[in-house]
């Protein structure tokens, strides 16, 4: 409230703080900042790159005005709207037994050694729950906090991984990794656009919301691993 009053009075520059996950930052950060700067020349822009749980906390506390985060729990502190579903895929190294075309099933990869995030991570929880529902147990060879470390294990041929395409896009373009879609079942995580519920968006935030929606629509058209997320009935 103090910051808003000061901004109205012209005592401090207006600011807009936006948060992105690391995988989205590589895809959107440059375009987002460029368009926000063009649309909001008088606003100081701040960009934070954090994992989803940290972004959710920062929005709830008021540190961030907006954020894009995955699988956001219901909270009275947050206004959250689903924007995109993102598919999880099998990531392997060129020449591995999984190097090929077409989808693989969870049963196909149940015996594969996996490099996975630590317990409590959203992606790991989705994978574990899906496998458990089918009487399967993930073969976790490495539990790693770092996304870069997970990808390095796969590049070295020490394990496979189940990750979103956005996390490995540059590695795929360089030919360092191979991606396979997963079916039976398809695994997805939902991307939400979140902001605090305590106040209505000001003019800068409202403009940023439109810009982010346009960028997400572009991302969906560029990458078939993203699809439109619908609001549950």
Backbone as CSV, one residue per row, in Angstrom:
resi,resn,N_x,N_y,N_z,CA_x,CA_y,CA_z,C_x,C_y,C_z
1,UNK,0.826,-1.196,0.000,0.000,0.000,0.000,0.867,1.256,0.000
2,UNK,1.945,1.230,0.825,2.844,2.380,0.860,3.491,2.604,-0.505
3,UNK,3.908,1.504,-1.138,4.532,1.646,-2.445,3.559,2.227,-3.444
4,UNK,2.294,1.767,-3.419,1.294,2.264,-4.353,1.034,3.749,-4.140
5,UNK,0.943,4.186,-2.857,0.712,5.595,-2.571,1.878,6.456,-3.028
6,UNK,3.089,5.969,-2.820,4.258,6.708,-3.275,4.304,6.818,-4.794
7,UNK,3.913,5.751,-5.463,3.916,5.774,-6.916,2.900,6.777,-7.444
8,UNK,1.725,6.789,-6.825,0.699,7.742,-7.244,1.186,9.164,-7.026
9,UNK,1.881,9.399,-5.922,2.374,10.729,-5.602,3.610,11.103,-6.403
10,UNK,4.160,10.163,-7.130,5.340,10.442,-7.939,6.623,10.504,-7.140
11,UNK,6.618,9.970,-5.915,7.794,10.058,-5.056,8.842,9.003,-5.404
12,UNK,8.431,7.888,-5.985,9.379,6.856,-6.396,8.956,6.345,-7.767
13,UNK,9.895,5.817,-8.563,9.509,5.269,-9.872,8.537,4.112,-9.697
14,UNK,7.601,3.999,-10.602,6.720,2.851,-10.598,7.511,1.610,-10.957
15,UNK,7.158,0.478,-10.372,7.862,-0.768,-10.643,6.875,-1.857,-11.020
16,UNK,7.376,-2.822,-11.760,6.605,-4.017,-12.080,7.540,-5.202,-11.913
17,UNK,7.213,-6.089,-10.972,8.039,-7.255,-10.680,7.342,-8.507,-11.190
18,UNK,8.025,-9.242,-12.060,7.468,-10.423,-12.712,8.360,-11.624,-12.428
19,UNK,7.754,-12.792,-12.205,8.514,-14.005,-11.942,8.277,-15.072,-12.999
20,UNK,9.349,-15.773,-13.368,9.290,-16.879,-14.318,10.056,-18.067,-13.755
21,UNK,9.639,-19.271,-14.114,10.418,-20.456,-13.777,11.651,-20.516,-14.675
22,UNK,12.701,-21.254,-14.278,13.909,-21.321,-15.105,13.652,-21.804,-16.533
23,UNK,12.787,-22.801,-16.711,12.547,-23.310,-18.069,11.841,-22.268,-18.918
24,UNK,10.905,-21.518,-18.341,10.204,-20.484,-19.095,11.076,-19.270,-19.344
25,UNK,11.981,-19.000,-18.431,12.856,-17.836,-18.586,13.649,-17.923,-19.879
26,UNK,14.156,-19.115,-20.182,14.921,-19.276,-21.414,14.091,-19.072,-22.662
27,UNK,12.787,-19.327,-22.562,11.904,-19.192,-23.719,11.296,-17.803,-23.852
28,UNK,11.040,-17.137,-22.718,10.209,-15.942,-22.755,10.861,-14.669,-22.233
29,UNK,11.897,-14.774,-21.421,12.395,-13.605,-20.698,12.762,-12.451,-21.626
30,UNK,13.530,-12.739,-22.669,13.964,-11.675,-23.569,12.806,-10.979,-24.254
31,UNK,11.897,-11.770,-24.811,10.742,-11.189,-25.503,9.839,-10.431,-24.538
32,UNK,9.671,-10.978,-23.334,8.799,-10.333,-22.359,9.348,-8.974,-21.946
33,UNK,10.631,-8.925,-21.593,11.214,-7.655,-21.162,11.216,-6.625,-22.289
34,UNK,11.469,-7.070,-23.514,11.474,-6.156,-24.655,10.095,-5.530,-24.856
35,UNK,9.049,-6.335,-24.767,7.696,-5.821,-25.002,7.194,-4.982,-23.831
36,UNK,7.566,-5.374,-22.615,7.181,-4.564,-21.468,7.865,-3.212,-21.502
37,UNK,9.135,-3.174,-21.873,9.856,-1.908,-21.966,9.223,-0.995,-23.007
38,UNK,8.812,-1.570,-24.135,8.188,-0.767,-25.184,6.829,-0.233,-24.745
39,UNK,6.051,-1.074,-24.047,4.697,-0.678,-23.656,4.671,0.187,-22.402
40,UNK,5.685,0.027,-21.545,5.689,0.718,-20.245,7.020,1.443,-20.041
41,UNK,7.294,2.460,-20.835,8.613,3.111,-20.779,8.922,3.792,-19.451
42,UNK,7.914,4.159,-18.679,8.162,4.830,-17.415,8.209,3.917,-16.213
43,UNK,8.155,2.628,-16.443,8.078,1.658,-15.343,9.413,0.935,-15.188
44,UNK,9.880,0.829,-13.947,11.076,0.040,-13.663,10.693,-1.433,-13.660
45,UNK,11.351,-2.221,-14.502,11.016,-3.635,-14.644,11.962,-4.499,-13.820
46,UNK,11.387,-5.473,-13.113,12.177,-6.420,-12.329,11.763,-7.830,-12.727
47,UNK,12.744,-8.674,-12.998,12.470,-10.062,-13.380,13.135,-10.990,-12.380
48,UNK,12.357,-11.936,-11.857,12.860,-12.921,-10.907,12.729,-14.309,-11.523
49,UNK,13.787,-15.105,-11.421,13.765,-16.489,-11.902,13.853,-17.417,-10.702
50,UNK,12.784,-18.157,-10.456,12.713,-19.062,-9.302,11.890,-20.288,-9.673
51,UNK,11.998,-21.329,-8.863,11.117,-22.481,-9.025,9.697,-22.091,-8.632
52,UNK,8.725,-22.883,-9.077,7.318,-22.514,-8.912,6.944,-22.244,-7.454
53,UNK,7.372,-23.106,-6.533,6.960,-22.928,-5.140,7.477,-21.605,-4.578
54,UNK,8.673,-21.187,-5.006,9.218,-19.911,-4.543,8.445,-18.737,-5.144
55,UNK,8.102,-18.834,-6.425,7.330,-17.775,-7.074,5.971,-17.603,-6.406
56,UNK,5.325,-18.718,-6.079,4.018,-18.664,-5.419,4.131,-17.910,-4.096
57,UNK,5.186,-18.197,-3.339,5.395,-17.508,-2.075,5.646,-16.023,-2.253
58,UNK,6.416,-15.657,-3.291,6.723,-14.247,-3.535,5.488,-13.461,-3.962
59,UNK,4.612,-14.085,-4.745,3.375,-13.399,-5.128,2.468,-13.236,-3.913
60,UNK,2.362,-14.273,-3.095,1.524,-14.211,-1.896,1.989,-13.119,-0.938
61,UNK,3.302,-12.925,-0.844,3.855,-11.938,0.082,3.852,-10.525,-0.493
62,UNK,3.568,-10.391,-1.798,3.566,-9.077,-2.423,4.885,-8.674,-3.041
63,UNK,5.890,-9.542,-2.999,7.184,-9.222,-3.609,7.074,-9.168,-5.124
64,UNK,6.197,-9.999,-5.693,5.978,-10.032,-7.134,4.569,-9.562,-7.466
65,UNK,4.456,-8.829,-8.574,3.138,-8.405,-9.057,2.473,-9.502,-9.872
66,UNK,3.279,-10.252,-10.614,2.778,-11.310,-11.493,3.805,-12.427,-11.548
67,UNK,3.344,-13.631,-11.842,4.272,-14.731,-12.069,3.597,-15.812,-12.894
68,UNK,4.421,-16.570,-13.592,3.986,-17.775,-14.289,4.572,-18.959,-13.536
69,UNK,3.705,-19.788,-12.962,4.146,-20.909,-12.138,3.299,-22.132,-12.447
70,UNK,3.858,-23.296,-12.165,3.187,-24.553,-12.497,2.415,-25.117,-11.303
71,UNK,1.214,-25.660,-11.625,0.375,-26.402,-10.686,0.267,-25.666,-9.350
72,UNK,-0.427,-24.546,-9.399,-0.577,-23.667,-8.241,-1.738,-24.144,-7.380
73,UNK,-1.531,-24.348,-6.076,-2.635,-24.770,-5.201,-3.611,-23.622,-4.968
74,UNK,-4.844,-23.963,-4.625,-5.827,-22.921,-4.323,-5.402,-22.167,-3.067
75,UNK,-5.501,-20.838,-3.125,-5.137,-20.001,-1.989,-5.932,-18.707,-2.035
76,UNK,-6.389,-18.261,-0.879,-7.097,-16.983,-0.817,-6.163,-15.813,-1.087
77,UNK,-4.865,-16.044,-0.992,-3.888,-14.982,-1.227,-3.583,-14.785,-2.705
78,UNK,-4.023,-15.728,-3.545,-3.644,-15.707,-4.956,-4.850,-15.684,-5.877
79,UNK,-4.749,-14.899,-6.916,-5.662,-15.008,-8.053,-4.902,-15.798,-9.114
80,UNK,-5.369,-16.984,-9.422,-4.642,-17.855,-10.354,-5.559,-18.313,-11.483
81,UNK,-5.021,-18.290,-12.683,-5.761,-18.731,-13.857,-4.898,-19.672,-14.680
82,UNK,-5.395,-20.874,-15.002,-4.616,-21.797,-15.849,-4.477,-21.236,-17.258
83,UNK,-3.287,-21.325,-17.798,-3.042,-20.798,-19.133,-2.671,-21.902,-20.139
84,UNK,-1.692,-22.750,-19.794,-1.239,-23.782,-20.719,-0.998,-25.091,-19.974
85,UNK,-1.210,-26.202,-20.673,-0.719,-27.497,-20.220,0.560,-27.810,-20.987
86,UNK,1.556,-28.326,-20.273,2.823,-28.673,-20.912,3.100,-30.160,-20.723
87,UNK,3.409,-30.833,-21.821,3.668,-32.268,-21.773,5.045,-32.558,-21.176
88,UNK,5.123,-33.648,-20.415,6.402,-34.184,-19.967,6.830,-35.272,-20.939
89,UNK,8.125,-35.329,-21.232,8.651,-36.248,-22.248,9.835,-37.029,-21.699
90,UNK,10.130,-38.145,-22.352,11.338,-38.890,-22.025,12.529,-38.216,-22.696
91,UNK,13.557,-37.953,-21.908,14.780,-37.332,-22.416,15.905,-38.357,-22.300
92,UNK,16.587,-38.602,-23.403,17.672,-39.574,-23.400,18.829,-39.038,-24.246
93,UNK,19.900,-39.813,-24.339,21.068,-39.352,-25.106,21.121,-40.073,-26.445
94,UNK,21.698,-39.442,-27.451,21.792,-40.088,-28.766,22.499,-41.437,-28.663
95,UNK,21.907,-42.446,-29.298,22.494,-43.777,-29.300,22.024,-44.680,-28.177
96,UNK,21.207,-44.169,-27.264,20.703,-45.020,-26.186,19.638,-45.961,-26.730
97,UNK,19.245,-46.930,-25.918,18.227,-47.884,-26.378,16.871,-47.227,-26.569
98,UNK,16.704,-46.017,-26.027,15.450,-45.286,-26.210,15.524,-44.257,-27.325
99,UNK,16.665,-44.171,-27.985,16.816,-43.223,-29.094,15.985,-43.731,-30.267
100,UNK,14.983,-42.968,-30.666,14.118,-43.375,-31.763,13.012,-42.377,-31.968
101,UNK,12.051,-42.756,-32.767,10.922,-41.881,-33.057,9.652,-42.453,-32.433
102,UNK,8.664,-41.597,-32.265,7.374,-42.039,-31.754,7.336,-42.079,-30.249
103,UNK,6.131,-42.246,-29.696,5.947,-42.217,-28.247,6.395,-43.501,-27.565
104,UNK,6.668,-43.376,-26.267,6.939,-44.520,-25.404,5.922,-44.472,-24.267
105,UNK,5.646,-45.632,-23.662,4.722,-45.689,-22.539,5.511,-45.713,-21.231
106,UNK,4.820,-45.449,-20.135,5.477,-45.555,-18.839,5.973,-46.975,-18.592
107,UNK,5.218,-47.951,-19.068,5.651,-49.342,-18.902,6.951,-49.599,-19.659
108,UNK,7.106,-48.960,-20.833,8.331,-49.133,-21.625,9.560,-48.670,-20.866
109,UNK,9.410,-47.578,-20.095,10.580,-46.976,-19.461,10.669,-47.281,-17.969
110,UNK,9.816,-48.189,-17.486,9.791,-48.475,-16.048,11.137,-48.984,-15.542
111,UNK,11.856,-49.738,-16.353,13.137,-50.282,-15.912,14.315,-49.378,-16.155
112,UNK,14.110,-48.261,-16.833,15.218,-47.363,-17.163,15.715,-46.640,-15.920
113,UNK,17.022,-46.477,-15.812,17.580,-45.679,-14.724,17.274,-44.210,-14.996
114,UNK,16.741,-43.536,-13.993,16.287,-42.163,-14.165,17.071,-41.201,-13.291
115,UNK,17.360,-40.044,-13.852,17.830,-38.900,-13.076,16.612,-38.023,-12.835
116,UNK,16.270,-37.798,-11.555,15.038,-37.096,-11.223,15.308,-35.997,-10.203
117,UNK,14.426,-34.998,-10.168,14.528,-34.006,-9.094,14.322,-34.668,-7.737
118,UNK,14.692,-33.943,-6.693,14.527,-34.486,-5.344,13.054,-34.679,-4.994
119,UNK,12.805,-35.511,-3.985,11.432,-35.763,-3.545,10.765,-34.452,-3.132
120,UNK,9.490,-34.328,-3.478,8.761,-33.093,-3.225,8.616,-32.238,-4.463
121,UNK,9.465,-32.472,-5.455,9.358,-31.724,-6.709,8.091,-32.139,-7.450
122,UNK,7.450,-31.159,-8.107,6.190,-31.411,-8.804,6.332,-32.481,-9.878
123,UNK,7.349,-32.361,-10.725,7.514,-33.309,-11.831,7.726,-34.725,-11.292
124,UNK,8.563,-34.850,-10.275,8.796,-36.176,-9.700,7.512,-36.744,-9.110
125,UNK,6.724,-35.898,-8.460,5.469,-36.370,-7.876,4.504,-36.852,-8.949
126,UNK,4.405,-36.113,-10.062,3.528,-36.525,-11.157,3.943,-37.887,-11.720
127,UNK,5.244,-38.057,-11.911,5.752,-39.313,-12.468,5.490,-40.473,-11.507
128,UNK,5.809,-40.274,-10.239,5.648,-41.328,-9.237,4.189,-41.737,-9.099
129,UNK,3.284,-40.752,-9.054,1.863,-41.067,-8.915,1.339,-41.825,-10.135
130,UNK,1.764,-41.410,-11.338,1.302,-42.083,-12.550,1.814,-43.520,-12.608
131,UNK,3.070,-43.734,-12.229,3.626,-45.088,-12.243,2.973,-45.950,-11.176
132,UNK,2.809,-45.405,-9.987,2.218,-46.167,-8.889,0.809,-46.624,-9.246
133,UNK,0.055,-45.770,-9.928,-1.312,-46.104,-10.324,-1.344,-47.293,-11.282
134,UNK,-0.216,-47.565,-11.938,-0.136,-48.676,-12.898,0.713,-49.820,-12.375
135,UNK,0.981,-49.811,-11.084,1.743,-50.891,-10.478,3.210,-50.857,-10.831
136,UNK,3.721,-49.687,-11.195,5.118,-49.536,-11.574,5.861,-48.735,-10.513
137,UNK,7.175,-48.923,-10.470,8.023,-48.186,-9.537,9.143,-47.513,-10.323
138,UNK,9.295,-46.201,-10.224,10.378,-45.541,-10.950,11.742,-45.989,-10.434
139,UNK,12.653,-46.248,-11.349,14.007,-46.677,-11.010,14.897,-45.436,-10.923
140,UNK,14.935,-44.832,-9.748,15.648,-43.561,-9.579,17.119,-43.831,-9.285
141,UNK,17.975,-43.519,-10.251,19.414,-43.705,-10.069,20.063,-42.482,-9.440
142,UNK,19.535,-41.295,-9.753,20.094,-40.049,-9.236,18.953,-39.124,-8.810
143,UNK,19.032,-38.581,-7.601,18.129,-37.523,-7.145,18.947,-36.238,-7.088
144,UNK,18.556,-35.266,-7.889,19.378,-34.075,-8.063,18.532,-32.816,-7.951
145,UNK,19.036,-31.825,-7.255,18.327,-30.556,-7.094,18.459,-29.679,-8.331
146,UNK,19.537,-29.852,-9.072,19.861,-28.981,-10.202,19.369,-29.555,-11.526
147,UNK,18.657,-28.716,-12.305,18.244,-29.142,-13.641,19.455,-29.392,-14.532
148,UNK,20.474,-28.545,-14.411,21.683,-28.732,-15.214,22.353,-30.066,-14.892
149,UNK,22.340,-30.445,-13.625,22.944,-31.719,-13.235,22.154,-32.895,-13.804
150,UNK,20.831,-32.789,-13.799,20.000,-33.846,-14.384,20.325,-34.008,-15.859
151,UNK,20.371,-32.903,-16.578,20.669,-32.980,-18.014,22.077,-33.505,-18.264
152,UNK,23.018,-33.182,-17.394,24.386,-33.667,-17.573,24.453,-35.176,-17.402
153,UNK,23.687,-35.714,-16.453,23.644,-37.164,-16.285,23.126,-37.855,-17.549
154,UNK,22.127,-37.221,-18.189,21.563,-37.796,-19.415,22.558,-37.660,-20.562
155,UNK,23.182,-36.500,-20.687,24.165,-36.304,-21.768,25.312,-37.298,-21.659
156,UNK,25.692,-37.657,-20.453,26.797,-38.599,-20.236,26.365,-40.054,-20.412
157,UNK,25.077,-40.285,-20.646,24.590,-41.641,-20.836,24.424,-42.411,-19.552
158,UNK,24.376,-41.727,-18.412,24.265,-42.396,-17.130,22.825,-42.663,-16.723
159,UNK,21.886,-41.968,-17.355,20.473,-42.121,-16.998,19.613,-41.463,-18.056
160,UNK,18.315,-41.711,-17.964,17.318,-40.963,-18.727,16.622,-39.996,-17.762
161,UNK,15.768,-39.159,-18.297,15.000,-38.236,-17.453,13.625,-38.032,-18.065
162,UNK,12.686,-37.613,-17.245,11.352,-37.236,-17.710,11.175,-35.766,-17.368
163,UNK,11.173,-34.939,-18.409,11.203,-33.497,-18.228,10.298,-32.819,-19.251
164,UNK,9.936,-31.564,-19.011,9.226,-30.802,-20.045,10.174,-30.412,-21.172
165,UNK,9.634,-30.287,-22.369,10.423,-29.889,-23.523,11.124,-28.558,-23.293
166,UNK,10.446,-27.627,-22.623,11.017,-26.291,-22.423,12.327,-26.329,-21.656
167,UNK,12.540,-27.348,-20.819,13.754,-27.427,-20.013,14.963,-27.877,-20.826
168,UNK,14.726,-28.465,-21.997,15.833,-29.037,-22.785,15.844,-28.531,-24.223
169,UNK,15.107,-27.464,-24.511,14.959,-27.007,-25.897,16.307,-26.726,-26.564
170,UNK,17.206,-26.027,-25.876,18.499,-25.690,-26.467,19.351,-26.940,-26.675
171,UNK,19.302,-27.888,-25.742,20.075,-29.135,-25.880,19.581,-29.954,-27.067
172,UNK,18.272,-29.934,-27.304,17.720,-30.664,-28.436,18.159,-30.042,-29.756
173,UNK,18.145,-28.720,-29.814,18.577,-28.037,-31.034,20.042,-28.321,-31.331
174,UNK,20.846,-28.457,-30.287,22.275,-28.734,-30.467,22.556,-30.206,-30.744
175,UNK,21.524,-31.067,-30.654,21.714,-32.494,-30.888,22.333,-33.236,-29.720
176,UNK,22.385,-32.589,-28.541,23.004,-33.221,-27.375,22.065,-34.197,-26.681
177,UNK,20.751,-34.019,-26.871,19.762,-34.876,-26.232,18.697,-35.282,-27.243
178,UNK,17.960,-36.331,-26.899,16.872,-36.844,-27.730,15.593,-36.812,-26.900
179,UNK,14.487,-36.475,-27.534,13.210,-36.391,-26.832,12.216,-37.375,-27.434
180,UNK,11.433,-38.031,-26.559,10.366,-38.934,-26.993,9.085,-38.571,-26.248
181,UNK,7.958,-38.445,-26.940,6.696,-38.231,-26.233,6.337,-39.442,-25.381
182,UNK,5.584,-39.211,-24.322,5.129,-40.285,-23.439,3.622,-40.450,-23.604
183,UNK,3.189,-41.684,-23.770,1.761,-41.989,-23.863,1.420,-43.076,-22.845
184,UNK,0.130,-43.287,-22.675,-0.377,-44.346,-21.787,0.247,-44.297,-20.396
185,UNK,0.071,-43.216,-19.649,-0.711,-42.033,-20.033,0.203,-40.892,-20.459
186,UNK,-0.398,-39.896,-21.095,0.326,-38.653,-21.326,0.442,-37.910,-19.994
187,UNK,1.613,-37.374,-19.709,1.846,-36.645,-18.465,1.943,-35.151,-18.769
188,UNK,1.214,-34.348,-18.039,1.258,-32.900,-18.255,1.291,-32.165,-16.923
189,UNK,1.818,-30.951,-16.974,1.729,-30.038,-15.844,1.073,-28.756,-16.347
190,UNK,0.381,-28.048,-15.459,-0.400,-26.878,-15.856,0.296,-25.596,-15.428
191,UNK,0.409,-24.676,-16.375,1.013,-23.369,-16.130,-0.077,-22.366,-15.780
192,UNK,0.112,-21.666,-14.650,-0.842,-20.667,-14.178,-0.224,-19.273,-14.231
193,UNK,-1.049,-18.295,-14.530,-0.689,-16.891,-14.374,-1.270,-16.436,-13.043
194,UNK,-0.417,-15.981,-12.147,-0.867,-15.661,-10.795,-0.527,-14.221,-10.424
195,UNK,-1.367,-13.657,-9.541,-1.151,-12.321,-8.977,-1.842,-12.275,-7.614
196,UNK,-1.500,-11.296,-6.784,-2.148,-11.212,-5.465,-3.631,-10.911,-5.604
197,UNK,-4.420,-11.424,-4.684,-5.866,-11.170,-4.709,-6.241,-9.885,-3.986
198,UNK,-5.300,-9.314,-3.266,-5.636,-8.199,-2.381,-6.004,-6.915,-3.113
199,UNK,-5.644,-6.790,-4.376,-5.947,-5.553,-5.090,-6.166,-5.840,-6.568
200,UNK,-6.906,-4.950,-7.222,-7.113,-5.057,-8.648,-5.838,-4.628,-9.374
201,UNK,-5.570,-5.172,-10.565,-4.365,-4.789,-11.303,-4.373,-3.298,-11.634
202,UNK,-3.229,-2.616,-11.430,-3.121,-1.243,-11.878,-2.889,-1.225,-13.387
203,UNK,-2.718,-0.031,-13.954,-2.600,0.083,-15.409,-1.399,-0.686,-15.943
204,UNK,-0.263,-0.607,-15.226,0.941,-1.306,-15.686,0.754,-2.818,-15.638
205,UNK,0.161,-3.308,-14.544,-0.061,-4.741,-14.414,-1.050,-5.250,-15.457
206,UNK,-2.105,-4.471,-15.715,-3.088,-4.869,-16.714,-2.447,-4.970,-18.092
207,UNK,-1.566,-4.014,-18.412,-0.872,-4.068,-19.701,0.033,-5.288,-19.770
208,UNK,0.716,-5.577,-18.670,1.593,-6.744,-18.630,0.808,-8.039,-18.811
209,UNK,-0.385,-8.117,-18.240,-1.215,-9.308,-18.396,-1.532,-9.570,-19.863
210,UNK,-1.867,-8.528,-20.605,-2.149,-8.682,-22.040,-0.908,-9.146,-22.797
211,UNK,0.238,-8.566,-22.467,1.477,-8.930,-23.151,1.834,-10.382,-22.871
212,UNK,1.703,-10.806,-21.612,2.012,-12.193,-21.264,1.075,-13.160,-21.979
213,UNK,-0.213,-12.831,-22.048,-1.152,-13.702,-22.749,-0.786,-13.836,-24.227
214,UNK,-0.381,-12.737,-24.856,0.042,-12.791,-26.257,1.270,-13.681,-26.422
215,UNK,2.228,-13.561,-25.501,3.442,-14.374,-25.579,3.139,-15.858,-25.378
216,UNK,2.238,-16.160,-24.457,1.886,-17.562,-24.227,1.173,-18.152,-25.440
217,UNK,0.385,-17.331,-26.120,-0.267,-17.800,-27.337,0.771,-18.084,-28.418
218,UNK,1.781,-17.227,-28.515,2.873,-17.476,-29.463,3.611,-18.762,-29.112
219,UNK,3.884,-18.955,-27.823,4.598,-20.153,-27.381,3.820,-21.414,-27.730
220,UNK,2.500,-21.372,-27.550,1.672,-22.532,-27.881,1.743,-22.846,-29.370
221,UNK,1.775,-21.804,-30.207,1.857,-22.038,-31.650,3.241,-22.538,-32.068
222,UNK,4.278,-22.120,-31.354,5.646,-22.521,-31.689,5.972,-23.932,-31.222
223,UNK,5.398,-24.341,-30.101,5.786,-25.602,-29.454,4.540,-26.445,-29.203
224,UNK,4.417,-27.553,-29.909,3.226,-28.391,-29.808,3.135,-29.112,-28.471
225,UNK,4.190,-29.034,-27.645,4.123,-29.627,-26.311,3.285,-28.788,-25.352
226,UNK,2.936,-27.560,-25.763,2.038,-26.714,-24.992,0.656,-26.731,-25.621
227,UNK,-0.362,-26.883,-24.804,-1.752,-26.818,-25.264,-2.543,-25.906,-24.317
228,UNK,-3.695,-25.459,-24.786,-4.501,-24.550,-23.982,-5.052,-25.280,-22.761
229,UNK,-4.907,-24.653,-21.596,-5.482,-25.206,-20.356,-6.844,-24.573,-20.143
230,UNK,-7.831,-25.399,-19.848,-9.181,-24.893,-19.633,-9.477,-24.812,-18.145
231,UNK,-10.330,-23.879,-17.786,-10.729,-23.725,-16.390,-11.671,-24.878,-16.034
232,UNK,-11.387,-25.613,-14.931,-12.268,-26.733,-14.554,-13.704,-26.252,-14.349
233,UNK,-14.667,-27.089,-14.756,-16.076,-26.741,-14.583,-16.492,-26.799,-13.118
